[in-house]
Amino acid sequence: MNAERFIDHPVGIITNVSKPTAAEATRRTLAALHERGIRWRLERSTATCIGKVDEGMALERLLPEVSWIIAIGGDGTILQTARTTAHYNLPLLGVNPGQSFGFMTDTPIEDLSQTLDDIFNGNFDILDRSTLQPVYYEAGTGKTIIMPRALNDVTFIHGAHARLIELEVSVNGDFLTTYAVDGLIFATATGSTAHSMSAGGPILFPSTEAFVMTPICPHTLTNRPIILPRGCAIEVKTGNGNREIHIAIDGQVTRQFNAMDRVALKLGDCAHFIHSRRRTFVTVLQKKLHWRGHLKNNDLPQE
């Protein structure tokens, strides 16, 4: 992997300033970059949190000037950053400042210096993570709305009242079934370790070119999660509006799913993530999910 893009061009720094460790993590990041001669640009609120107000830039000005992004925070920070930078095709390095669960922010702040050295030495990969593209069709107006891409998931959920919702689903134009559920999750491989996993869905490796349809508490117990490959086109319809339904994209963007409207879903473009080869998805699963155990009791890891 050619490291010149990351060494010779500025990096944009975007921090979730609501984190209690945000300022310290940002300063440590800048110090590590300075030691290696890597130039940076600071997003406006990031600059403010470390007292560099005059160096802060609005995103629309910052993004054209950088060739990659360091996002400091949890997975929510990554989701928002990936969405706002999507049109710039910038690789992201997720840095966990501490106290964040973070599957995608898999570089602990304590390991950032070593990760930057990995980048210098070409010991890294760019991992392409598929996104999910929803398109909303309004029955009454005939309007077509391109909704934001989801890096994690698109979820259909009930509104203020905890009642079953009914959703008619077709795959590649063929009717599949009508789900009577508390909700229905369409998760990317990246999102398979989020809401979908909590609802009983399978874990996919992040580079898998597929997505998962996971029903939440289905009324029909034979409604099980389904893995669908890239190229599958999903259509979701709702009925006459007796139930209030909302669509959530990555848990951050929502809109009401009105009666007789429909939503089309398919895998879209990829977001690009920088990963040190010293860490694999297997080791991330072991650490984040606290998986452990060996065949022999005396091989159990020590606390």
N, C-alpha and C positions, 0 to 999 in steps of 0.2 A: 504494500500500500504506500503510495507516494505521500510523504509527510509535508511537502513544500507548502501545500495549501494552508496548513495549520501553523506553520512556523513563520512564513514570510508575509502573511496577511493578518489584519486585525481580527480579534475575536470579540463578539458581543457578549456582555455579561448581563444576565437578567436574574434577579433574586426575588424570591418571595419574602418581602420585607416584614410580613406579619410573623415570621418565625423568630423565636427568641434568640436564636443563634445567627440570625441573618447577617448582622454587621460584622461579627467576628469571622464568619465563613467567607464573606466577600473580601475582607482585608487579606485573609490568608490566601485566597485565590489570586488576588492582584500581586501579592508578594511572590508567589510561585511563578506567575507569568513573567514578572519583572526579572527574576533570576535567570530566566531562559531567553530573555530578549524578545518576548512575544508582546506585541502591541494589543491594546484593548480599547473598547468603547463601552461606556456605561449607560444603561437604560436610566431614565430620569429618576424614578423612585429609588433605584439601586444606588445611584450616586448620592442622593439625599440622605440615605440611611447611614452612610459612612462619612458624611460631612464634605462631600465633593460636589456640591450643588452646581457649581459652574461647569462641571464636566458632564453633567447629565444630558442625555439626548432623547427626544421623542422617538418611538419605535420606527415611525415612517422615515425618519432621517437616519437612524442607526442601521437598519437592516440592509440598505444598499451599500453600506460602507464596510461590511464585515463578510468573512467567508465561512465562518462557523459560529456556533453559539454555545456558551456554557450557561446552563440553567441550574440555579441553586435553590433547592427546595425539595418538596415531595413529589409524588406522581401527579397530583393536581397541578403543580407548577409546570411539569412537563406537558401535560395535556393542553393547558392554555397556551404555552409557548409554541407547541407544535402547530396549533390551530392558527395563531396570529402570524407565524412565519412561513406558513405552508407555500405561499406563492414565490418564496425566495429560494427554495430548495437548499436550505442550509443544514448541514449535519449538526446534530445536537449532542452535547456531552452533559449527562445528568449528574449533578453533584449533590449528595445528601449531606446537609449541614449538621446532622444529628437530630434525633427525636422524630424522624420520619420513617415510615414503613418502607416505601419506595422500592418497587420492582424495577422501574425504569431509571430512577436515580441511583444506579448501582455502584457509583464511585463515592465512597465515604470521603469526607473532607480530609481525613487523616491520610488518605491514599492518593490525593490529587497530585502531589509532586511526582510520585512514582508513575502515575498514569500519564502525566505530561512527558516524562522521560520515555515512556513506551511510545508515545506519539512521535517524539523526536527520532526514535530508533526504528520506526516502522513496525513496532510490535502491537498493532491494533487492526481492527476491521471496522468497516462501515456496514452496520446491520440494517437492512431494509425491512421496515415493519409496515405491513399493509394497513390501509385505512378503509373505512366503510363509508360509502357515499349514499346518503338518503336524498331522494327527490320527492317533494310533496306535490300532489295534484288536488286542487280545489274543485269539487264537483260543481258548486254553484257558479263560480266565475270562469271555470276553465283555465285558471292560472296555474302555471308550473313554477315551483319554487325550488331552486337548488339550495339545499340546507348545508350547513357546515359539515365537513368530513369528521368522522369519529375515529379517534385513535384507539379508544377502548371499546365503546359499545353504543348502540342505539336501543333504548328501552321503551316499551309501551307499558304504561302503568295507569292505575285508576286514579281518580282525582281525590277530592276531600273525603269521600266515603269508601270504606273498605268493603267493596263489593266485587264479585266476579265481573270481568270484562270479557267480551266476545270479539275475537279477531279472526278474520278469514285470511288464510295464507295460501298463496300459490307459489310454485317453484317452476321457473322456465315456462310459465304459461299454463301449467297443469295444476288444477286445484289439489291441495294437500289435505287440509282439514280446517275446521273451525275450532279454535282454541277457546275454552272457557277457563280462564286463569286469573290469578292475581296480577300477573304481568308477563311480558314476553321480552326476552333479552336476545339481541343479535350482537355477538361479541367477536371482535377480531382475535387473532392469535395473541396479540398483546393484552387485550382485555379478558382473555380466558382465565387469567389469575385474579380477576376483580369480582364484580357482582355475579357474573356467570358461575364462577367457581363456588361462591357462597350458595347459589341455587342448585348446586349439584352437577354443573357442567364440567366437561373434561378440560385438562390443561394442555394447551398446544405450545410447542416451541415457537418463539417470537417470529422466526423466519418462515413459518408454515403459511403457504398460500391458500388459506381457507378461513372460514368463519363458522361460528357456532350459534345455533338457534336453541335457546334454553328456556323452557316454560317455567314460570314461578308458580308453585302450588297448583298444578293443573287439576281440574275437576275429573278428567279422565286419566287414570293412573298409567295408561299405556302411552301417553304423550311424553316421550323422552327426548333428551337433547339430541340434536342432529348436527353433524359436521358437514359443511357444504364447501366444495372447492371453488377456487377463482373461476369466474365465468358464469356461475349460477346467478340468476336474476330472481329476486324475491319481490312479491307484491303483497302488501298487507292492506286489508279493507276493514272498515268498521261498519256497524249497522245503523240503526235508526236514531241513535243518540240517547237511549235510555240510561246509559252509563257515561259518566265523564271520564275521558281518557286523555292522557298527556304523553308526549314524546319527549324523552330526555336524551341529549347527545353528550356523552362523557360525563353525565351528571351535572353539567354546567350550563348547557343551553337547552331550553325547554319551549314547547309550544303545545297548544291544545290540538288534539286530533278530532276534528269535527265530523259529524254524522255524514256518511256517504262519501267522504274523502278517501283517498288511498295514498300509500307511500311505497315507492320502489326502492329497493336496496341492492347494492352489489359492491364487491370489493373495488376500491378506487386506487389512486396513486399511493406510493409508499412514502413514509417519513423515514429519515435517515439518522441513525444513531451511531455514535462513536463508542466502541467497546475495546478495552484492553484485552489482549489475548490471555492475560493472567487470570481472568475471571470468565467462567462459562455459565450458561443458564442453569446447568445442573447444580453448581455450587451456590448460585443465587437461590434456587429452590430450597436447597438444604438449609441455608442460613435463614431465609425469610420465613419459611414454614416450620422451622425447628424440627426438620426430619432428622432422625438419628437411628442408631442401632446397627449392630453387626451380628454375624452368625454366632460368634463366641462371646459370652458375657465379658471375658477379660479383654476383649477388643473394644468395648464401649468407650467412647471418648470421656475423658476426665472432666469434671466440672471445674 
